[in-house]
Amino acid sequence: DAKTTQPTSMDCAEGRAANLPCNHSTISGNEYVYWYRQIHSQGPQYIIHGLKNNETNEMASLIITEDRKSSTLILPHATLRDTAVYYCIVRVGGATNKLIFGTGTLLAVQP
Amino acid sequence: ETGVTQSPTHLIKTRGQQVTLRCSSQSGHNTVSWYQQALGQGPQFIFQYYREEENGRGNFPPRFSGLQFPNYSSELNVNALELDDSALYLCASSDILLETQYFGPGTRLLVL
């Protein structure tokens, strides 16, 4: 079972920041938080990941709370092309590097 | 674009048949994972291959099998197809050390 919970859907106005929350209250100390997105049945696209510290790349920022029980993905200036299902995943540790997906958040960017 | 390619893009089979799906990993990646995504669901982990050996398996029956070749490309084989096998099949490649998985575009399988 997925170790994360996310809202089913969210709306965001084009040009505004999109803040996507994720709860992962049972995360273990050595487990990473990963974010992927999937646009209309294409393959999931990697966005960003982190362990404890906040992370930023050219696509997004990831804010992880100090207790690591929740995180927020921030798309600073959402565009219509950012409309997608966003998956927050806690990557299970161990010998097998597998991703356990939940149902994700459908982000709809409105013009 | 991730550099991970899959073939074919679409496939139609009938119940009871067998199917082989193919995946070429991104350059420099030595690990391939396969996922099944039913309509409206998140992807489900099938199995992973590293150095031509199965390196972990999800909750899928033995009729789902795979191979990895010396060039790190991979095949997913499904025998005795059932209607519920209709799904998008995704492969993802990664480096066993760096671990971030990059997905291909998927193969959409329809079983009639």
Contacts between the chains, C-beta under 8 A, distances in Angstrom:
chain1	res1	chain2	res2	distance
A	2	B	42	7.4
A	34	B	100	7.6
A	36	B	103	7.8
A	41	B	88	6.1
A	41	B	106	7.3
A	41	B	108	7.6
A	42	B	105	5.9
A	42	B	106	7.2
A	43	B	2	7.4
A	43	B	4	7.5
A	43	B	90	5.5
A	43	B	92	7.9
A	43	B	103	3.6
A	43	B	104	5.3
A	43	B	105	4.9
A	43	B	106	5.2
A	44	B	43	6.8
A	44	B	90	7.2
A	44	B	92	7.9
A	44	B	103	4.8
A	45	B	2	7.9
A	45	B	103	7.2
A	46	B	2	7.9
A	46	B	100	6.0
A	46	B	101	7.2
A	46	B	102	6.0
A	46	B	103	7.7
A	49	B	100	6.6
A	87	B	42	6.2
A	91	B	99	7.4
A	95	B	55	6.7
A	95	B	56	6.7
A	96	B	48	5.6
A	96	B	55	5.7
A	96	B	56	2.7
A	97	B	31	7.0
A	97	B	33	7.4
A	97	B	48	6.9
A	97	B	94	6.4
A	97	B	96	7.4
A	97	B	99	4.9
A	97	B	101	7.1
A	98	B	33	6.6
A	98	B	45	4.5
A	98	B	48	6.3
A	98	B	56	6.0
A	98	B	58	7.1
A	99	B	33	7.7
A	99	B	35	7.8
A	99	B	43	7.5
A	99	B	45	6.7
A	99	B	92	7.8
A	99	B	101	6.3
A	100	B	45	6.8
A	101	B	35	7.9
A	101	B	42	3.2
A	101	B	43	4.9
A	101	B	44	7.3
A	102	B	42	5.6
A	103	B	41	6.9
A	103	B	42	5.5
A	104	B	42	6.0
